[in-house]
Amino acid sequence: MHIQWYPGHMHKASKEMRQALPNIDLIIEVLDARIPFSSQNPMLGQLRDDKPCIKILNKNDLADPLITQHWQDYFEREQYVKTLSVSNQHPETIQKIAGLCRKLLPEQIKSDKVIRAMIMGIPNVGKSTIINIVTGKMIAKTGNEPAVTKRQQRNDLCNNIILSDTPGVLWANLEHPNTGYRLAITGAIKDTAIAHDDVSFFAGEYLLKHYPDALQQRYQLENLPNNEAQLMEAIARKRGCIVSKNQIDWDKAAKILLTEFRAGKLGKITLETPDMMEKELDELIIIREKRAEKIAARKKRRHN
């Protein structure tokens, strides 16, 4: 899936993050617990060096708890990385972030030095809500639409912790097509930048394979459809997405599936596992090699 949605403020924010990171002691990356890998910013791994990093798996009330634990174990295999699974339904868990920051930098606490932390995350991941809960103030603007925070902000968490907030940033090139689909399903990408029916077919295929019971229960299906096209047709007929001459309104049916998934009405669902992502990383190597071959071939034709 090819998505072009990289607003100008995101380009500016990426540049500012690169400039600020050398002066940052600790990084807090907010991830969507339903897509912990796809919601990561790959730029972070290249830039943070050995700085401690806390990966916050947010919206855990919408994600499969067993897979969330698998992701925490997977991330914490990396040195200097700790994880915290949270939801705004349980603010007391989010309030543990400040303590975890101090635990990761004990020497600075002993010497009474200020901890400079930077919080980052993709659009619509719930970063602003987390900041408001941690600080106990309505500091960051929140909203259900991606790209609410437009500029960097600094907040004092007390106890010698200064938190720099950054706008939600998507990287410019979503290399693996499945990454774009997952981001679109969860709402990280504005709906105006995607084709709903295309995204819903991807979601339907995954849900039929991994969460068939959730589909049957939500849409009261007597028999499980054989494929995603049959699933979307069944949803359309159940929910009255029919236009003239008994034609299906695919876009309306798609919006129903995506809206209800995002609201958690299908149950606790995660769209990727560590094993799946290891496989896709291998596929990405092949994608990059093919892209490099095409570029080399074009250059060769120009010189001939």
Backbone as a ProteinNet text record, in pm:
[ID]
protein_1_A
[PRIMARY]
MHIQWYPGHMHKASKEMRQALPNIDLIIEVLDARIPFSSQNPMLGQLRDDKPCIKILNKNDLADPLITQHWQDYFEREQYVKTLSVSNQHPETIQKIAGLCRKLLPEQIKSDKVIRAMIMGIPNVGKSTIINIVTGKMIAKTGNEPAVTKRQQRNDLCNNIILSDTPGVLWANLEHPNTGYRLAITGAIKDTAIAHDDVSFFAGEYLLKHYPDALQQRYQLENLPNNEAQLMEAIARKRGCIVSKNQIDWDKAAKILLTEFRAGKLGKITLETPDMMEKELDELIIIREKRAEKIAARKKRRHN
[TERTIARY]
84.4	0	88.5	71.2	151.8	71.7	124.3	55.4	145.9	92.1	166.1	94.1	141.5	82.6	192	256.9	370.5	365	273.3	255.6	384.9	390.2	511.5	561.8	468.5	514.6	586.2	556	624.2	769.8	791.4	928.8	1009.8	949	1015.1	1040.8	942.5	957.4	1069.7	1081.4	1188.6	1325	1337.6	1464.1	1494.4	1393.2	1412.8	1448.5	1388.3	1419.1	1565.1	1613.7	1753.9	1847.1	1810.8	1894.6	1890.2	1775.6	1758.1	1813.9	1814.6	1850.2	1986.8	2091.4	2220.6	2213.6	2116.1	2102.4	1996.4	1947.4	1843.6	1905.3	1859.2	1912	1834.9	1706.3	1619.5	1506.3	1467.9	1362.9	1241.9	1125.4	999.3	926.8	910.1	839.7	704.3	599.3	463.7	423.6	387	346.5	198.9	139.1	3.1	15	-41.4	-28.2	-85.5	-171.9	-227.8	-130	-35.9	65.3	199.5	258.5	379.9	497.3	508	618.9	590.4	474.4	439.8	428.7	401.8	391	523.5	630.3	762.9	813.2	899.4	968.7	1108.5	1137.2	1267.2	1384.2	1357.2	1461.5	1518.9	1435.6	1477.7	1592.8	1582.3	1687.5	1822	1819.1	1943	2003.3	1921	1967.2	1990.1	1926.9	1932.1	2062.4	2141.8	2267.4	2238	2304.5	2282.4	2198.7	2124	2036.2	1926.3	1893	1781.3	1652.2	1569.8	1443.1	1330.9	1221.8	1101	1000.1	958.3	856.3	721.5	632.3	499.5	402.3	348.9	249	112.2	65.1	-59.2	-180.5	-296.6	-423.6	-426.3	-366.5	-363.8	-502.7	-599.8	-737.5	-801.2	-738.5	-789.3	-709.7	-596.6	-505	-517.1	-472.8	-469.7	-365.5	-404.2	-308.6	-193.8	-218.6	-112.8	-5.5	-48.6	47.3	118.9	50	116.1	233.4	215.3	325.3	439.4	405.7	509.8	592.9	524.6	595	684.3	638	721.1	848	833.4	949.5	1044.8	988.3	1068.1	1147.7	1083.8	1152	1259.5	1232.5	1324.6	1448.2	1452.9	1577	1687.5	1648.1	1745.3	1797	1926	1987.8	1933.6	1913.6	1867.3	1723.3	1645.7	1505	1415.3	1320.6	1217.7	1081.2	980.5	846.5	745	634	522.3	393.7	304.5	176.5	70.9	5.1	-84.6	-212.8	-304.9	-429.2	-479.4	-543.8	-597.6	-716.2	-761.7	-864.1	-808.4	-673.9	-607	-491.7	-521.7	-419.3	-310.7	-341.1	-239.8	-119.2	-142	-30.7	54.1	-10.7	60.9	147	99.6	173.1	302.9	324.9	449.3	566	536.7	641.2	752.2	717.5	819.7	912.6	856.7	938.4	1031	982.3	1064.6	1179.5	1154	1261.2	1373.4	1335.8	1435.7	1510.3	1439.2	1501.6	1606.4	1583.2	1676	1800	1792	1906	1937.2	1975.2	1996.1	2111.2	2215.5	2330.4	2292.3	2206	2164.7	2076	1998.5	1913.9	2001	2103.5	2193	2265.4	2304.1	2379.2	2287	2156	2056	2057	2091.4	2090.2	1952	1915.4	1787.2	1790.9	1686.3	1671.4	1596	1658.2	1595.5	1541	1410.6	1344.1	1270.6	1266.4	1188.6	1084.1	959.3	851.5	813.5	796.7	763.4	668.6	604.7	512.6	444.7	389	320.3	189	125.8	-2.6	-110.2	-193.8	-311.3	-278.1	-157.7	-119	-155.1	-201.2	-241.9	-134.1	-32.8	79.7	35.8	-47	-89.2	-169.2	-252.5	-329.2	-236.2	-133	-35.1	35.4	74.8	141.6	51.3	-75.3	-169.6	-185.8	-185.4	-200.4	-73	42.2	169.5	192.8	160.2	182.4	69.5	-45.4	-160.5	-223.6	-192.4	-245.7	-290.3	-382.7	-423.8	-326.3	-206.5	-100.1	-106.9	-119.3	-115.7	-256.3	-277.2	-405.9	-428.1	-548.9	-579.6	-689.1	-700.2	-804.5	-797.1	-906.8	-911.6	-854.3	-825.1	-766.3	-615	-542.1	-398.1	-347.2	-224.7	-153.4	-215.4	-240.8	-294.9	-182.5	-75.9	36.7	118.9	144.3	210.7	354.5	395.2	529.7	582.1	714.3	774.1	733.9	712.4	675.7	758.5	783.5	857.4	768.8	770.7	687.7	771.9	748.4	819.4	737.3	794.6	723.9	752.1	826.8	872.2	974.7	1026.4	1127.1	1242.7	1280.6	1398	1384.5	1265.6	1245.4	1182.2	1248.4	1194.4	1157.9	1034.7	985	962.8	1030	1010.4	910	802.1	699.3	726.8	698.2	717.9	588.5	565.9	449.1	454.9	339.3	336.3	397.7	492.3	566.5	553.3	513.4	522.3	645.3	715.5	830.2	781.2	863.6	820.4	799.5	875.8	869.2	829.8	705.5	660.2	700.7	815.9	876.3	795.1	751.5	674.4	526.7	459.9	319.4	228.2	255.6	169.6	172.8	285.5	295.3	191.6	180.8	82.9	-59.1	-89.5	-223.4	-254.8	-162.4	-188.1	-204.4	-120.8	-134.1	-269.6	-315.2	-444.8	-560	-549.9	-656.9	-677.1	-568.4	-577.8	-608.8	-600.9	-634.3	-516	-392.9	-273.9	-258.7	-320	-316.5	-456.3	-463.8	-594.3	-672.2	-801.5	-885	-890.3	-862.6	-863.2	-746.4	-646.5	-527.6	-534.9	-647.2	-656.3	-785.6	-786	-908.3	-967.3	-1083.2	-1139.6	-1159	-1210.7	-1238.1	-1109.8	-1002.6	-874.2	-823.8	-829.2	-782.7	-870.2	-1000.3	-1091	-1070.7	-1033.8	-1006.3	-882.8	-780.8	-661	-697.1	-775	-817	-901.7	-994	-1081.8	-1005.5	-906.8	-825.7	-754.4	-696.5	-625	-720.9	-833.8	-929	-990.6	-1016.9	-1070.4	-973.2	-845.9	-743.4	-715.4	-713.2	-666.5	-776.6	-887.4	-995.1	-1132.2	-1152.2	-1281.1	-1400.3	-1381.7	-1493.6	-1541.4	-1448.1	-1485	-1572.6	-1540.8	-1620.6	-1759.9	-1765.8	-1895.8	-1987.1	-1929.4	-2010.5	-2055.7	-1965.1	-1998.8	-2102.6	-2087.2	-2174.4	-2280.7	-2293.9	-2399	-2402.5	-2287.4	-2273.5	-2298.5	-2392.1	-2420.9	-2303.5	-2246.8	-2132	-2017.3	-1896.7	-1780.3	-1751.6	-1741.1	-1709.3	-1574.8	-1559.7	-1436.9	-1322.7	-1356.6	-1251.5	-1299.6	-1208.5	-1238.9	-1349.2	-1360	-1465.6	-1602.7	-1612.3	-1738.4	-1770	-1665.4	-1686.1	-1744.4	-1684.7	-1732.4	-1873.4	-1904.3	-2040.1	-2138.7	-2098	-2185	-2209.8	-2105.1	-2120.3	-2213	-2194.3	-2276.1	-2423.7	-2454.2	-2594.6	-2652.3	-2570	-2617.2	-2647.2	-2567.9	-2579	-2648.2	-2709.1	-2787.6	-2706.6	-2588	-2502.6	-2532.1	-2656	-2701	-2758.5	-2718.7	-2770.2	-2863.1	-2894.6	-2990.7	-2947.6	-3045	-3024.3	-2944.1	-2962.9	-2900.6	-2748.1	-2692.8	-2547.4	-2494.1	-2374.5	-2313.6	-2238.4	-2258.6	-2181.4	-2056.5	-1951.3	-1829.5	-1764.5	-1769.2	-1704.9	-1775.6	-1906.8	-1981.9	-1956.3	-1954.5	-1926.3	-1785.9	-1690.6	-1552.6	-1542	-1611.8	-1607.6	-1664.8	-1766.5	-1824.3	-1721.4	-1653.8	-1554.4	-1439.8	-1388.2	-1274.2	-1313	-1430.5	-1475.2	-1495.7	-1555	-1583	-1456.1	-1360	-1230.8	-1161.8	-1156.4	-1086.5	-1151.4	-1280.5	-1352.7	-1346.7	-1285	-1273.2	-1399.1	-1492.9	-1620.2	-1607.9	-1495.4	-1472.1	-1399	-1355.9	-1281	-1135.8	-1054.8	-912.6	-832.7	-783.9	-720.3	-586.1	-485.7	-354.5	-328.7	-274.7	-261.8	-125.8	-33.6	98.7	164.5	249.8	324.7	474.2	560	704.3	748.6	693.7	731.3	692.7	574.6	531.2	625.5	668.3	753.7	894.7	943.2	1073.8	1068.1	958.2	939.9	933	859.8	846.6	978.7	1060.7	1192	1278	1266.4	1337.7	1285.9	1153.7	1095.1	1141.1	1161.7	1203.9	1342.9	1427.5	1561.5	1550.6	1459.4	1438.1	1380.8	1284.5	1225	1332.7	1421.6	1528.3	1624.9	1656	1747.1	1687.7	1558.3	1491.7	1486.7	1461.8	1459	1596.9	1700.9	1837	1870.5	1823	1847.5	1779.1	1655.5	1582.6	1652.8	1701.1	1771.5	1899.4	1971.4	2095.5	2067.7	1956.9	1921.9	1886	1813.9	1779.4	1902.4	1994.9	2119.1	2199.1	2199.2	2273.5	2213.8	2077.1	2011.6	2042.4	2050.4	2080.6	2218.6	2313.5	2451.4	2474.5	2382.7	2397.3	2338.5
-118.3	0	124	211	332.6	449.9	512.1	624.6	746.1	856.1	981.2	1076.1	1079.9	1169.8	1208.2	1318.3	1362.4	1513.6	1568.4	1713.2	1786.8	1913	1991.9	2002.4	2012.2	2025.1	1899.1	1781.9	1658.2	1660.4	1711.6	1723.4	1814	1925.4	2018.9	1952.5	1877	1811.9	1709.3	1633.5	1534.1	1600.9	1713.6	1788.4	1838.8	1892.2	1943.8	1831.6	1714.3	1600.2	1559.8	1556.9	1522.3	1620.6	1746.9	1849.9	1842.2	1803.3	1803.2	1678.4	1564	1436.9	1434.6	1501.1	1498.2	1553.7	1638.4	1698.2	1629.6	1515.5	1441.5	1321.8	1297.8	1186.7	1056.9	1070.3	952.4	975.4	870.4	880.5	797.8	856.7	785.1	776.4	655.5	637.8	574	643.2	592.2	512.5	387.3	297.6	261.1	220.9	167.2	17.4	-27.1	-167.4	-263.8	-215	-301.6	-322.3	-226.1	-235.7	-185.1	-255.1	-204.8	-183.8	-266.2	-253	-145.3	-150.1	-54.9	87.8	103.8	238.4	291.4	212.3	261.4	360.9	449.7	537.8	481.2	429.8	367.8	464.6	594.6	694.3	688.8	650.3	650.2	552.4	434.2	335	381.4	464.4	515	627.9	701.5	824.5	815.1	721.7	726.3	671.9	599.9	541.5	453.3	481.9	399	470.5	570.7	640.1	544.3	546.2	463.9	500.7	401	422.8	347.3	417.5	354.8	345.9	226	206.7	187.4	283.3	279.6	215.3	99.6	34.4	83.7	188	254.9	185.8	215.1	157.8	6.4	-39.5	-183.5	-240.8	-152.2	-198.3	-241.8	-204.7	-244	-359.5	-394.9	-493.6	-628.8	-731	-867.9	-874.4	-898.1	-890.3	-989.9	-1108.4	-1208.5	-1162.2	-1105.4	-1058.1	-933.5	-849.2	-732.8	-775.7	-881	-931.6	-984.6	-1051.6	-1099.7	-982.6	-872.3	-754.7	-694	-689.9	-635.4	-718.6	-848.4	-937.3	-916.4	-899.9	-881.4	-751.4	-642.5	-512.7	-509.8	-573	-563.9	-652.8	-727.2	-799.6	-702.6	-582.7	-481.5	-408.1	-382.9	-317.3	-175.5	-137.3	-3.6	25.6	-77.2	-57.8	-121.2	-42	-91.6	-60.8	-136.6	-117.2	-97.1	-36.3	-16.9	-25.5	-114.5	-131.8	-49.8	43.2	138.1	161.1	229	273.8	393.3	487.8	602.4	562	436.8	384.9	359.3	348.7	323.3	422.1	546.6	650.7	622.4	542	511.8	439.3	362.3	293.9	394.2	489.5	592.4	677.2	698.2	780.1	714.4	588.5	519.8	563.1	637.8	674.2	754.5	851.7	935.4	851.9	757.5	669.9	582.7	536.9	453.6	534.4	661.5	749.8	758.9	779.4	791.6	660.3	548.5	417.8	389.4	439.5	414.2	503.8	612.7	704.5	732.2	629.1	645.7	739.6	741.8	827.1	975.3	1010.8	1150.8	1189.5	1094.7	1121.2	1141.6	1057	1068.7	1203	1248.7	1375.1	1496.2	1471	1578.1	1653.8	1582.8	1644.2	1630	1726.1	1721.9	1613.7	1536.4	1437.4	1502.7	1505.3	1563.9	1450.4	1438.7	1330.8	1387.6	1309.8	1347.3	1240	1283.1	1189.8	1204.2	1091.6	1094.4	980.3	991.8	888.6	930.9	835.1	863.7	936	994.4	1063.1	970.1	1026.6	958.3	837.6	835.8	722.9	747.5	869.8	899.8	965.4	1019.1	1080.2	1199.2	1286	1405.6	1369.9	1268.3	1224.9	1173.9	1100.8	1050.6	1166	1267.6	1384.3	1451.5	1468.6	1533.5	1454.4	1321.5	1238.4	1241.8	1234.3	1233.3	1365.4	1475.6	1607.7	1649.2	1585.9	1623.1	1753	1796.5	1921.4	1901.9	1985	1981.4	2065.9	2011.3	2083.9	2060.8	1934.3	1898.9	1886.8	1939.6	1930.5	1787.9	1735.4	1598.9	1598.9	1486	1473.6	1338.2	1295.4	1166.5	1169.3	1290.3	1302.6	1306.6	1243.9	1251.8	1393.9	1417	1543.9	1661.3	1643.8	1751.8	1842.1	1781.5	1860.5	1907.8	2038.2	2093.7	2140.4	2151.4	2201.1	2140.8	2150.1	2097.4	2181.4	2112.4	2179.7	2118.9	2198.3	2148.8	2154.1	2044.2	2034.9	1989.3	2048.2	2010.3	1904.6	1782.5	1676.4	1678.7	1779.7	1787.5	1675.9	1667.1	1567	1564.9	1684.2	1698.8	1628.6	1623.9	1567.3	1672.9	1704.5	1796	1713.6	1723.6	1643.4	1730.8	1698.1	1767.6	1689.4	1756.4	1694.2	1728.3	1634.2	1656.2	1624.1	1684.8	1648.2	1501.9	1442.1	1305.6	1300.6	1208.9	1204.6	1068.3	1069	950.4	965.7	856	864.2	873.9	936.1	970.8	848.6	743.8	628.8	504.1	460	336.5	221.1	160.1	68.4	-58.7	-123.3	-246.7	-209.8	-258.5	-219.2	-251.3	-359.1	-396.3	-293.2	-222.6	-118.2	-9.2	33	135.1	91.2	-34	-85	-82.4	-127.7	-134.2	5.3	98	235.8	293.7	261.4	311	248.5	119.7	51.6	114.5	147.8	200.9	350	418.4	560.5	653	600.9	686.1	774.6	733.4	809.3	864	989.6	1050.4	971.5	956.6	878.1	936.9	1065.4	1128.1	1080.2	1015.3	971.1	824.3	756.8	613.5	578.3	460.5	405.4	307.8	340.3	261.6	114.8	90.2	-48.7	-130.6	-71	-140	-176.6	-81.8	-105.2	-208.7	-201	-294.4	-437.2	-454.3	-588.2	-646.9	-563.2	-609.3	-648.5	-562.8	-591.5	-718.3	-731.8	-848.3	-978	-977.2	-1097.9	-1139.5	-1040.6	-1070.3	-1119.7	-1052.1	-1087.7	-1225	-1259.5	-1392.8	-1502.2	-1473.8	-1574.1	-1581.3	-1465.8	-1463.1	-1439.6	-1375.2	-1346.3	-1376	-1496.3	-1526.9	-1520	-1563.7	-1562.8	-1420.2	-1326.4	-1186.9	-1133.2	-1169.6	-1126.8	-1188	-1317.2	-1384.6	-1326	-1298.3	-1246.1	-1102.7	-1018.1	-877.9	-859.6	-935	-913.4	-1022.5	-1105.6	-1208.3	-1291	-1346.4	-1427.1	-1574	-1635.3	-1776.5	-1863.6	-1830.7	-1905	-1807.9	-1853.1	-1768.3	-1757.2	-1637	-1619.8	-1682.9	-1719.5	-1785.8	-1688.4	-1563.1	-1466.1	-1326.1	-1228.9	-1092.2	-1027.3	-1062	-1004.4	-1050.8	-1180.1	-1232.4	-1172.5	-1149.1	-1088.5	-948	-866.7	-729.7	-726.8	-821.3	-829.4	-865.7	-958.7	-999.8	-883.3	-807.2	-690.5	-587.8	-567.5	-470.4	-507.6	-634	-677.7	-674.6	-705.7	-701.5	-559	-463.4	-324.9	-232.8	-289.2	-210.1	-121.6	-165.2	-86.9	-128.3	-111.6	-152	-30.7	-12.2	99.3	44	123.3	82.6	-43.7	-119.8	-244.2	-346.6	-342.8	-440.4	-437.4	-320.9	-306.4	-272.3	-321.3	-299.6	-167.7	-92.9	28.7	-12.8	-45.7	-99.1	1.6	128	229.4	240.3	239.1	248.7	126.8	8.7	-113.5	-110.1	-58.9	-49	42.7	156.7	252.2	190.3	106.2	40.8	-50	-133.5	-225.3	-148	-46	29.6	106.8	169.2	247.1	157.5	41.4	-48.3	-115.6	-141.3	-193.2	-90.1	34.9	140.3	165.8	146.3	168.8	48.3	-60.1	-179.6	-263.5	-240.4	-312.9	-456.8	-489.7	-627.7	-706.9	-639.7	-705.4	-659.4	-725.5	-691.1	-760.8	-680.4	-734.6	-667.1	-746.4	-696.7	-741	-651	-675.7	-730.6	-747.4	-799.4	-862.3	-961.2	-1029.2	-1015.7	-1037.8	-1032.4	-1126.9	-1247.5	-1343	-1291.6	-1232	-1175	-1064.8	-981.4	-869.3	-913.4	-1019.2	-1073.4	-1121.5	-1183.1	-1228.3	-1110.5	-1005.4	-888.7	-812	-815.5	-753.4	-824.3	-957.4	-1033.8	-996.2	-980.2	-940.1	-801.1	-716.1	-578.6	-573.5	-666.1	-673.6	-698.6	-788.3	-819.2	-698.5	-628.7	-508.8	-404.2	-384.5	-285.4	-324.7	-453.8	-501.3	-480.3	-508.6	-489.3	-341.5	-256.8	-112.7	-64.2	-113.8	-74.1	-119.4	-237.9	-289.6	-202.3	-158.5	-72	61.9	117.9	246.7	233.3	123	99.7	82.1	12.7	-10.2	121.1	208.7	339.6	423.9	422	499.5	446.8	315.8	254.1	293.9	298.8	338.1	482.2	567.8	708.9	727.7	647.6	662	597	508.8	440.6	525.3
0	0	0	-99.2	-109.1	-55.4	51.5	114.2	109.9	64.8	67.3	161.5	285.4	383.2	480.7	454.3	534.3	543	625.4	632	662	621.7	635.6	777.6	875.1	1013.6	1059.7	998.9	1036.3	989.3	870.4	820.6	913.6	954.1	1044.3	1179.4	1229.8	1359.7	1357.4	1248.6	1237.6	1245.6	1178.6	1179.8	1320.4	1388.4	1523.4	1620.8	1603.2	1689.9	1674.8	1552	1527.9	1598.4	1594.8	1656.8	1809.2	1864.1	2010.1	2077.8	2008.6	2072	2140.2	2087.2	2157.8	2300.2	2327.7	2460.6	2546.8	2500	2571.2	2644.1	2766.7	2846.9	2825.8	2797.7	2793.8	2694.4	2625.1	2524.2	2566.8	2553.1	2576.8	2443.3	2392.5	2265	2291.8	2252.7	2271	2147	2169.3	2060.9	2076.6	1967.3	1970.5	1999.6	2110.4	2150.8	2047.6	1958.9	1854.4	1739.8	1724	1617.5	1671.8	1768.6	1832.8	1738.2	1637.5	1542.9	1438.2	1378.9	1272.9	1325.4	1454.8	1510.3	1562.9	1550.2	1585.9	1481.8	1524.3	1430.3	1406.3	1286	1260	1274.7	1263.2	1280.6	1422.1	1519.4	1658.9	1681.6	1625.1	1642.8	1590.4	1487.2	1427.8	1510.2	1582.8	1646.7	1797.1	1865.1	2011	2068.4	1990.5	2038.3	2160	2272.4	2391.2	2496.6	2454.9	2550.1	2597.2	2724.9	2772.1	2699.6	2678.1	2606.5	2676.8	2700.2	2753.5	2640.7	2608.5	2506	2575.9	2554.3	2616	2517.8	2552.5	2467.7	2512.1	2443.3	2481.2	2418.4	2472.5	2426.3	2446.3	2557.7	2581.2	2607.3	2636.8	2655.6	2524	2410.6	2278.9	2218.5	2280.9	2223.3	2292.2	2222.8	2274.7	2386.4	2510.6	2622.6	2613.3	2562	2549.9	2452	2339	2239.1	2288.8	2365.4	2424.3	2511	2590.2	2673.6	2587.3	2476.6	2384.2	2332.9	2300	2249.2	2357.4	2480.1	2587	2605	2602.7	2613.7	2496.2	2378.3	2256.1	2262.6	2299	2304.3	2411.9	2525.9	2637.9	2622.7	2512.5	2481.8	2441.9	2398.2	2358.5	2481.8	2484.5	2598.6	2617.9	2742	2781.7	2740.5	2707.8	2671.4	2777.4	2827.7	2917.9	2857.7	2896.2	2841.3	2953.1	2914.5	3006.7	2925	2964.7	2895.8	2968.7	2895.9	2962.4	2882.7	2949.5	2887.2	2966.5	2898	2972.6	3061	3046.7	3136.3	3276.6	3285	3412.3	3427.7	3461.2	3468.8	3571	3671.2	3773.1	3713.7	3606	3539.8	3462.4	3397.3	3321.8	3414.9	3536.4	3632.3	3679.6	3643.5	3677.9	3589	3482.6	3385.8	3451.1	3533.6	3597	3683.7	3758.3	3841.6	3760.5	3645.4	3558	3498.5	3469.7	3421.2	3524	3650.5	3757.8	3778.2	3762.8	3781.7	3674.4	3552.5	3442.8	3448.6	3524.9	3535.2	3683.1	3756.9	3901.7	3936.8	3853.6	3883.7	3880.2	3784.5	3776.7	3893.7	3940.4	4056.5	4180.8	4195.4	4311.2	4312.6	4193.3	4184.5	4173.1	4183.1	4178.5	4045.3	3938.2	3805.3	3742.1	3658.8	3588.4	3481.1	3471.4	3363.6	3249.2	3134.9	3016	2929.9	2926.1	2852.3	2731.7	2625.7	2507.4	2482.9	2463.8	2433.3	2286.9	2219.6	2077	2043.2	1929.1	1884.5	1756	1685.6	1560.8	1588.8	1487.8	1509.9	1567.7	1651.1	1704.3	1792.8	1848.6	1933.9	2079.7	2112.7	2248.9	2332.6	2267.1	2338.1	2423.2	2368.5	2441.3	2566.3	2557.7	2674.5	2783.8	2744.6	2841.4	2911.1	2835.6	2894.4	2996.9	2962.9	3054.8	3184.5	3174.6	3294.1	3378.3	3314.8	3387.5	3460.4	3392.2	3452.9	3546.1	3531.6	3611.8	3568.6	3444.9	3392.3	3248.4	3203.3	3063.2	2982.2	2962	2892.5	2742.6	2704.1	2562.6	2506.9	2387.9	2320.3	2272.7	2295	2254.7	2149.3	2080	1978.3	1912.1	1848.9	1782.4	1642.4	1592.6	1459.9	1471.7	1375.7	1380.3	1360	1407.6	1385.8	1459.7	1590	1671	1721.4	1778.8	1827.8	1708.7	1699.6	1582.3	1608	1735.8	1761.5	1890.5	1911.2	2031.8	2152.2	2266.1	2390.6	2503	2608.6	2723.8	2846.8	2924.5	3043.2	3161.5	3277.2	3398.4	3471.7	3485.2	3555.3	3705	3749.4	3887.9	3913.3	4033.8	4067.5	3968.6	3921	3833.8	3698.5	3644.5	3510.5	3421.2	3311.8	3211.3	3088.5	3045.1	2932.6	2810.3	2701.8	2574.5	2491.3	2453.4	2369.7	2223.5	2135.4	1992	1917.9	1800.8	1720.8	1678.7	1658.9	1607.3	1468.7	1448.7	1323	1256.7	1130.9	1046.4	958.8	938.5	849.6	705.5	622.7	487	399	419.5	329.5	407	391.6	454.7	363.7	393.5	297.1	273.9	380.6	362.3	348.1	246.4	224.4	342.1	414.1	526.8	638.7	654	755.7	730.9	605.5	570.2	599.3	568.4	595.6	744.6	826.5	971	1031.1	986.9	1033.9	994.7	874.7	827.5	905.8	935.7	1009.3	1146.6	1213.7	1349.9	1353.7	1239	1234.4	1248.8	1235.8	1245.2	1122	1013	888.4	862	824.5	799.9	695	718.8	627.4	486.9	473.8	341.3	255.9	318.4	244.5	204.7	235.5	210.3	137.4	78.3	18.9	120.6	175.4	284.3	247.1	127.1	90.2	81.3	30.3	21.1	160.2	252.7	389.2	459.8	438.7	505.9	456.4	330.8	279.2	347.8	367.5	438	581.2	648.1	785	790.5	694.8	692.7	676.1	588.4	566.6	695.5	765.5	889.9	998.7	1012.8	1117.8	1095.5	970.6	940.9	982.9	968.5	1001	1150.5	1217.7	1355.9	1459.9	1421.4	1517	1455.2	1402.4	1336.2	1430.5	1554.8	1650.2	1678.1	1681.8	1707.3	1594.8	1472.4	1357.6	1361.1	1386.6	1389	1496	1612.1	1722.3	1694.8	1646.8	1626.4	1516.7	1406.6	1290.5	1276.1	1380.5	1386.5	1258.5	1225.7	1104.4	1137.1	1067.6	1091.9	1048.5	934.2	881.8	855.9	881.5	859.9	710.3	656.9	514.2	479.1	352.3	306.6	280.5	252.2	221.7	259.3	243.1	286.3	203.8	75.8	-7.6	41.8	71.9	124.9	261.6	341.4	472.6	459	372.4	356.8	298.6	211.7	158	269.4	356	466.7	561.7	592.9	679.9	614.9	484.8	412.1	418.8	401.4	401.6	542.8	643	781.4	826.5	775.3	822.1	721.2	618.3	524.9	432.4	397	304.7	160.3	122	-11.5	-83.2	-206.4	-286.6	-393.9	-494.3	-596.6	-669	-712	-785.8	-705.2	-573	-483.1	-486.8	-520.3	-524.4	-385.9	-356.2	-224.5	-221.1	-114.9	-90.8	-13.7	-89.6	-28.7	66.2	29.6	113.8	249.1	248.9	373.5	461.5	402.3	478.7	536.7	457.4	503.7	624	618.3	729.4	856.3	842.1	959.4	1025.6	946.3	1002.3	1068.7	1001.4	1054.8	1180.8	1178.2	1294.5	1415.5	1394.4	1506.3	1556.9	1467.4	1513.3	1602.6	1555.8	1630.7	1765.7	1774.9	1900.6	1994.1	1949.4	2031.5	2037.6	1946.1	1950.1	1900.4	1836.7	1794.3	1901.1	2006.3	2112.5	2114.2	2193.9	2208.3	2098.9	2006.4	1885.9	1861	1827.4	1787.2	1644	1563.1	1419.6	1377.7	1472.6	1436.2	1558.2	1532.6	1637.9	1608.1	1708.6	1681.4	1570.6	1566.8	1461.5	1323.4	1312.4	1184.7	1139.3	1233.6	1197.2	1159.6	1222.5	1182.1	1037.8	1000.4	862.4	766.6	804.8	717.8	706	810.7	801.4	698	692.1	588.5	449.8	439.4	311.2	270.8	370.8	344.5	282.7	321.9	261.9	112.2	74.6	-67.6	-140.2	-75.9	-135.7	-163.2	-66.8	-83.1	-193.7	-200.7	-305.3	-444.2	-457.9	-587.7	-624.7	-523	-548.9	-594.7	-529.3	-566.7	-708.2	-745.3	-880.8	-984.9	-955.1	-1049.1	-1066.5	-955.3	-962.1	-1043.1	-1019.3	-1093.5	-1242.5	-1274.1	-1414.6	-1482.8	-1412.2	-1470	-1496.2	-1403.1	-1419.3	-1537.7	-1552.5	-1662.6	-1797.5	-1804	-1929.1	-1962.9	-1860.7	-1886.3	-1947.1	-1902.2	-1949.5	-2086	-2124.3	-2255.6	-2370
[MASK]
++++++++++++++++++++++++++++++++++++++++++++++++++++++++++++++++++++++++++++++++++++++++++++++++++++++++++++++++++++++++++++++++++++++++++++++++++++++++++++++++++++++++++++++++++++++++++++++++++++++++++++++++++++++++++++++++++++++++++++++++++++++++++++++++++++++++++++++++++++++++++++++++++++++++++++++++

